Amino acid sequence: MRAVTISRPGGPEVLVVAELPEPVPGPHEVVVDVAAAGLNRADVSQRQGSYPPPAGAPEWPGLEVSGTVVAAGEQVTQVAVGDHVVALLGGGGYADRVSVDEGLVLPLPKGVDLVLAAGLPEAVATVWSNVFLAAGLQAGETLLVHGGTSGVGSVAIQLAVARGATVYATAGSAEKVASCEELGATRGIDYREEDFVAVVQEATGGRGVDVVLDLVGGSYVGRDVEALAVGGRVMVIAAQGGREATLDVGLLMQKRARVWGTTLRARPLEERREIMASVREHVWPLVEQGAVRVILDSVYPLEFAATAHRRMEEGGHVGKILLAVR
Ligand SMILES: NC(=O)c1ccc[n+]([C@@H]2O[C@H](COP(=O)([O-])OP(=O)(O)OC[C@H]3O[C@@H](n4cnc5c(N)ncnc54)[C@H](OP(=O)(O)O)[C@@H]3O)[C@@H](O)[C@H]2O)c1
């Protein structure tokens, strides 16, 4: 089968289509014939050599796919050959086929195009596990999302609004701010022009927000705490802005606030299974109602993975970039 491999750490040009052996499913695994694979920022980091795949995962990139089940291990009970599905992966999605634990596979949501659905698993599982399972965002609360037009951010805005929260979102241009508001944010914030702490404090009458989804890290973490309400929670899921943060621990204590970091890919299989089961129960109905959609930026053929990576690194995209495999 074809797979897009990383020939050496480097720029997009190191992505090379190679012929690799067909995957063989383990007892609890299925093989998915891939219709499309979603791009994630982590794939760029992996290509650059700074985010190696976890033990046991394929070495080629790809954290999410949609497709059709073509083989199943002997102990698989929930998924059958012929099912249209999406899957959350530890890697290996940029390929014709991939094997995956059946607990990380969900049925294609009714009414969603098979190719488009490839953009769901990673962003939805990330938002659900952080904003809702960990931070416990409730209807009537407020959420600040950084990078509101990213794959992750575009899902966070829609999901939080669908569940009755008020959302503020940062983005890097006036056009992206407008996109955040079209997705349902009450107020988009151009982080290049405005101070998000000041905007959020003014918009909430000085109360602050209940939850922050931070995919920047670095200097943002201390400012996230400044933007929080009493009892607020900051979920840090990336370090694009730096790995070191300074924050006012006095303020943290006064606000009885929590700062929490997670990564999805490195979690034990059982935790990822639980997250996907919870996504199926709580998020899939909203996807089927159209309240949470994949915001599609662009689709490239698998062979054009390098072009797709360039698109992501240039940062002009809004929503998800996909690789069509069929
Ligand atoms: N920990 C986890 O489990 C986990 C899981 C999934 C994703 N992530 C992380 O989440 C982030 C988003 O992933 P993705 O695949 O959706 O990537 P993506 O679409 O490429 O998004 C990157 C986003 O970062 C935003 N950004 C960069 N600097 C910013 C700043 N100073 N202030 C506000 N926003 C800023 C960009 O906003 P502009 O374009 O508007 O500048 C862009 O929206 C990545 O960093 C990824 O590593 C973490």
The ligand as a Gaussian input file, in Angstrom:
#p B3LYP/6-31G(d) Opt

LIG

0 1
 N       -2.441000      18.337000      23.637000
 C       -3.232000      17.729000      22.779000
 O       -3.753000      16.651000      23.041000
 C       -3.498000      18.340000      21.431000
 C       -4.365000      17.709000      20.529000
 C       -4.627000      18.329000      19.302000
 C       -4.028000      19.538000      19.001000
 N       -3.167000      20.105000      19.894000
 C       -2.528000      21.389000      19.599000
 O       -3.538000      22.329000      19.331000
 C       -3.057000      23.286000      18.389000
 C       -4.045000      23.378000      17.252000
 O       -3.937000      22.215000      16.468000
 P       -4.496000      22.201000      14.989000
 O       -4.109000      20.920000      14.387000
 O       -5.926000      22.599000      15.051000
 O       -3.564000      23.354000      14.333000
 P       -3.801000      24.565000      13.367000
 O       -5.099000      24.439000      12.638000
 O       -2.579000      24.719000      12.567000
 O       -3.909000      25.798000      14.367000
 C       -2.871000      26.490000      14.971000
 C       -3.534000      27.694000      15.604000
 O       -2.682000      28.345000      16.540000
 C       -3.069000      29.694000      16.547000
 N       -2.078000      30.565000      17.176000
 C       -0.751000      30.596000      16.957000
 N       -0.184000      31.578000      17.722000
 C       -1.206000      32.167000      18.409000
 C       -1.271000      33.237000      19.349000
 N       -0.175000      33.877000      19.736000
 N       -2.485000      33.551000      19.856000
 C       -3.597000      32.900000      19.484000
 N       -3.594000      31.865000      18.599000
 C       -2.409000      31.523000      18.067000
 C       -3.241000      30.010000      15.085000
 O       -4.014000      31.177000      14.959000
 P       -3.821000      32.216000      13.720000
 O       -3.713000      31.387000      12.489000
 O       -5.071000      33.011000      13.772000
 O       -2.583000      33.008000      13.998000
 C       -3.961000      28.767000      14.599000
 O       -5.360000      28.935000      14.705000
 C       -1.669000      22.814000      17.939000
 O       -0.701000      23.550000      18.629000
 C       -1.654000      21.363000      18.355000
 O       -0.358000      20.901000      18.612000
 C       -2.901000      19.531000      21.086000

